[in-house]
Structures are given as structure tokens and as C-alpha cells.
Amino acid sequence: MEVFIIFIYIVLFIITFILSFLSIRYFITMWKFKNRKKDDKFKRFD
């Protein structure tokens, strides 16, 4: 029974790690896009 609980903890940890990694990556890309938007080349995105 303890092995099953440990397995569940590991799976939950992996899921949360992947979700946090994806959200951080999304935040970085949006931040780059917002900073890039100030250039003249990207005025069409306004």
C-alpha cells in the first residue's frame, strides 16, 4: 500500500512540474512579445 501512495506522489509531482514548466514558458513568450510590440515592425499587432 505504501508503494502505491509513493507512486501517486511521484505522478502528481511530475504533473505539477510539467504544468509549471509550460506556464513559465508561456509567460516568457508573452513577455517577449509584449516587449517586442514596441518596435515599429510589430505595430500591425496592435
Secondary structure, 3 states (H helix, E strand, C coil): CHHHHHHHHHHHHHHHHHHHHHHHHHHHHHHHHHHHCCCHHHHHHC
